[in-house]
Amino acid sequence: MDQRHLLMHQAMLGDRRRVEAYDRALAAAVDENTVVADVGAGTLALTALALRHGAAHVYAVEADPQVAAVADRIIKANDWDDRVTLVVGDARLARLPRQVDVTVCELMGNLGPEEDMARILRTFNRRNLRPGGVVVPERVVTRLAAVQFDDEGWGIWSDDFLGMRLDVVQELVEPSAHLHFLSREPVLLGEPAVLVDTGRGDTGLRAARPLALPLERDGTLHAVLGYFTATLAPGIGLSNMPSYLGCNWAVFVWPLRHTRVAAGDTVHVRPRRPEGPAARDVTRWRLDCHLDRADKR
């Protein structure tokens, strides 16, 4: 098996906040009469949580044959054959033997939409979720924010780091996204703007709308940062911004030339995604960016 799969699932299973949030959401949705579909089941953490809360049966749907083979081993090792049915294949094509009461899924990428979870669930649920059934998560929102880093990430390349000038490195910047694990919370220079919201029917892999990021404080603009916030159930949320100890998600950062900005300025941005399957690789998303200074209007 490709060891990268194991390392990825190892990181996800070790993310306690992620697991605990899904546990609380499923506790509110599942009882002994509930039939559950775990879409993108992987190594069956969400299946295990559903069973813990008494689910009558779980259909574990997994598209990757290598990961599905691991899931099959886990089912047999835990004597779940009578409680869990493994469905190997694309969830968008799956037709389960019966409709389910709850669909649970964790296919959030570091930005949120790049694994196409909203579109996958829309198609799957149309065929397999009973009317009035529950979907976990119920909503995922991706936001972009203008940020100033706290001596990390792209903020390192300043004109005074350990007494030396590193700002010459900024000349190498390209308008493509970097993956970054935050160790310190950056300064938000203004209110983040919504890029994708599954609650309004967005999927995130189609045409991107231009956004305005009004700045509310003076500072140094280092980058535009992209992150997600998921509402798993009422009052139960999960986000990769701000980060937390053990978070398996990074954020995406579009680095900019370090620029002094003032309250009242506006950063105008428009992400440009490649077409086709390449849209899932956020490092290939370009960002058009323009600064509109308040004192120049």
C-alpha positions in Angstrom: 0.0 0.0 0.0 1.1 3.6 -0.7 2.5 4.7 2.7 1.3 8.2 2.0 -2.3 7.0 2.5 -1.4 5.6 5.9 0.4 8.8 7.0 -2.5 10.9 5.8 -5.0 8.8 7.8 -2.7 8.7 10.7 -2.7 12.5 10.9 -6.5 12.7 10.5 -7.1 10.1 13.2 -4.7 12.0 15.5 -6.6 15.3 15.2 -8.5 15.1 18.4 -10.6 18.2 17.8 -11.7 16.9 14.5 -12.7 13.5 15.9 -14.4 15.0 19.0 -16.4 17.4 16.8 -17.7 14.6 14.6 -18.4 12.5 17.7 -20.7 15.2 19.1 -22.4 15.8 15.8 -23.2 12.1 15.4 -24.3 11.7 19.0 -27.0 14.3 18.2 -28.1 12.5 15.0 -27.8 8.8 15.6 -29.7 6.3 17.7 -30.4 2.5 17.6 -32.7 2.9 14.6 -30.5 5.0 12.5 -29.0 3.8 9.2 -25.8 5.8 8.3 -23.8 6.3 5.1 -20.1 7.2 5.7 -19.0 8.8 2.4 -15.3 8.7 1.9 -15.1 6.3 4.7 -11.3 5.8 4.7 -10.1 4.0 7.8 -13.6 4.0 9.3 -13.3 6.6 12.1 -16.7 8.1 11.4 -18.2 4.6 11.0 -16.8 3.7 14.4 -18.4 6.8 15.9 -21.8 6.1 14.4 -21.6 2.5 15.8 -20.6 3.8 19.2 -23.8 5.8 19.2 -25.9 2.8 18.4 -26.4 3.0 14.6 -28.4 0.1 13.3 -26.2 -0.2 10.2 -23.5 1.8 8.4 -22.7 1.8 4.7 -19.0 2.7 4.4 -18.4 4.1 0.9 -14.8 4.4 -0.3 -13.6 5.1 -3.8 -9.9 4.3 -3.4 -9.4 0.5 -3.8 -6.2 0.5 -1.7 -7.9 2.4 1.2 -11.0 0.2 0.8 -8.8 -2.9 1.3 -7.6 -1.5 4.6 -11.2 -0.7 5.6 -12.2 -4.3 4.8 -9.4 -5.5 7.2 -10.7 -3.2 9.9 -14.3 -4.5 9.5 -13.1 -8.1 9.8 -10.8 -7.4 12.7 -13.7 -5.7 14.7 -16.3 -8.3 13.8 -18.5 -5.7 12.1 -19.6 -7.8 9.1 -23.2 -7.7 10.3 -23.2 -4.0 11.1 -21.1 -2.5 8.3 -21.4 -2.9 4.6 -18.3 -1.8 2.6 -19.2 -0.2 -0.7 -16.2 0.2 -3.0 -16.6 2.8 -5.8 -17.5 6.4 -6.6 -20.1 7.7 -4.2 -21.7 9.6 -7.0 -22.6 6.3 -8.7 -23.6 4.4 -5.5 -27.1 3.1 -5.1 -27.5 1.6 -1.6 -29.9 -1.3 -0.9 -32.0 1.1 1.2 -32.1 4.8 2.0 -30.2 6.1 4.9 -31.2 8.4 7.7 -27.8 10.2 8.1 -25.0 10.9 5.7 -21.6 11.7 7.3 -18.6 12.8 5.3 -15.2 14.4 5.9 -13.8 15.4 2.6 -12.8 19.0 3.5 -9.5 20.0 1.9 -7.2 22.5 3.4 -9.1 25.3 1.6 -12.5 23.5 2.0 -13.9 22.7 -1.4 -11.1 21.2 -3.4 -12.1 17.5 -2.8 -15.5 18.4 -4.3 -17.5 17.2 -1.3 -20.5 19.4 -1.9 -21.1 18.1 -5.4 -20.4 14.5 -4.3 -22.9 14.7 -1.5 -25.5 16.4 -3.6 -25.5 13.5 -6.1 -25.2 10.8 -3.4 -27.9 12.1 -1.2 -30.3 12.6 -4.1 -30.3 8.8 -4.5 -29.6 7.5 -1.1 -30.7 9.9 1.7 -34.3 9.7 2.9 -36.4 12.9 2.7 -35.7 14.9 5.8 -32.4 13.0 6.5 -29.4 14.6 8.2 -26.2 15.5 6.6 -23.0 16.0 8.6 -21.5 18.5 7.9 -24.5 20.6 7.1 -22.5 23.6 5.8 -18.9 24.4 4.8 -17.8 28.0 4.2 -14.4 29.0 2.7 -13.1 32.5 3.4 -10.2 34.6 2.2 -8.5 37.1 4.5 -5.8 39.7 4.2 -3.2 38.9 6.8 0.0 40.0 8.5 2.1 37.1 9.8 3.7 37.0 13.2 7.3 36.3 12.1 6.5 33.0 10.3 5.5 31.8 6.9 5.8 34.4 4.1 6.2 37.1 6.8 9.7 35.8 7.4 11.0 37.5 4.2 11.2 41.0 5.7 13.7 43.8 5.7 14.8 42.9 9.3 15.1 39.3 10.3 17.9 38.5 12.8 19.3 41.9 11.8 19.6 41.0 8.1 17.5 42.0 5.0 15.6 39.0 3.6 13.1 41.1 1.6 15.0 40.4 -1.6 13.4 37.0 -1.6 10.1 38.6 -2.2 11.2 39.2 -5.8 10.7 35.5 -6.4 7.0 35.5 -5.4 4.5 34.0 -7.8 0.7 34.4 -7.5 0.1 30.7 -6.6 -0.9 29.2 -3.3 1.5 27.9 -0.7 0.4 25.3 1.9 1.2 26.5 5.4 0.7 25.1 8.9 0.2 28.0 11.2 2.2 28.0 14.5 0.9 31.5 15.5 -2.3 33.2 14.7 -1.8 35.9 12.0 -3.2 39.4 12.3 -6.4 39.8 10.3 -6.2 43.2 8.7 -9.9 43.2 7.9 -13.0 41.1 7.9 -12.6 37.9 5.9 -14.8 37.5 2.8 -16.8 34.4 1.8 -15.5 32.7 -1.3 -17.5 29.5 -1.2 -20.6 28.7 0.9 -22.3 25.3 0.5 -25.2 26.8 2.3 -26.0 28.9 -0.7 -25.4 26.1 -3.1 -21.8 26.7 -4.0 -19.5 23.8 -4.8 -16.2 25.7 -5.1 -14.8 24.2 -8.3 -16.6 26.3 -10.8 -16.1 30.0 -11.7 -14.8 32.1 -8.8 -16.2 35.5 -8.1 -14.0 38.6 -7.4 -13.9 39.6 -3.8 -13.2 42.9 -2.0 -11.3 42.7 1.3 -11.8 46.1 3.1 -9.0 46.7 5.6 -9.9 47.8 9.1 -6.4 48.4 10.6 -3.0 49.7 9.7 -0.3 47.1 9.2 1.8 45.2 6.7 0.0 43.1 4.1 1.9 39.9 3.7 -0.6 37.6 2.0 -4.1 36.5 1.3 -5.0 33.5 3.4 -7.7 30.9 2.6 -9.4 28.7 5.2 -12.6 26.9 5.9 -15.2 26.7 8.7 -17.5 23.7 8.8 -20.8 23.5 10.7 -21.2 19.8 11.5 -24.5 20.3 13.4 -26.2 23.2 15.2 -23.6 24.6 17.6 -20.8 22.2 16.5 -18.2 23.7 14.3 -14.7 22.9 13.0 -12.2 25.2 11.4 -8.5 25.4 10.4 -8.3 29.1 11.3 -7.2 29.8 13.9 -5.2 26.5 14.0 -4.8 24.3 17.0 -2.4 21.7 18.4 -2.7 18.6 16.3 -4.7 20.1 13.5 -4.3 17.9 10.4 -5.3 20.8 8.0 -3.0 23.5 6.9 -4.2 26.8 5.3 -3.5 28.1 1.9 -1.6 31.3 1.5 -1.2 33.5 -1.6 2.0 35.4 -0.9 2.3 39.1 -1.8 5.0 41.7 -1.8 5.1 43.1 1.8 3.1 46.3 1.6 2.3 48.9 4.2 -1.5 49.4 4.3 -3.9 51.6 6.3 -7.4 51.2 7.6 -9.8 52.1 4.7 -7.7 50.5 2.0 -9.3 47.7 0.1 -7.6 44.5 -1.4 -9.4 43.3 -4.5 -8.8 39.6 -5.3 -10.0 37.0 -7.8 -8.9 33.4 -7.6 -8.4 31.7 -11.0 -8.7 28.0 -11.0 -7.5 25.7 -13.8 -10.1 23.6 -15.6 -10.9 20.0 -15.1 -9.3 17.7 -12.5 -6.4 20.2 -11.9 -8.9 22.4 -10.1 -8.5 20.1 -7.1 -4.9 21.2 -6.7 -5.1 24.5 -5.0 -1.4 25.1 -5.5 -2.3 25.7 -9.1 -4.9 28.3 -8.3 -3.6 31.8 -9.2 -4.7 35.0 -7.5 -5.2 38.3 -9.2 -4.7 41.0 -6.6 -5.1 44.8 -6.6 -4.7 47.3 -3.7 -7.1 50.2 -3.8 -5.7 52.9 -1.4 -8.2 55.1 0.4 -6.0 58.2 0.1 -5.9 57.8 -3.7 -9.6 57.7 -4.3 
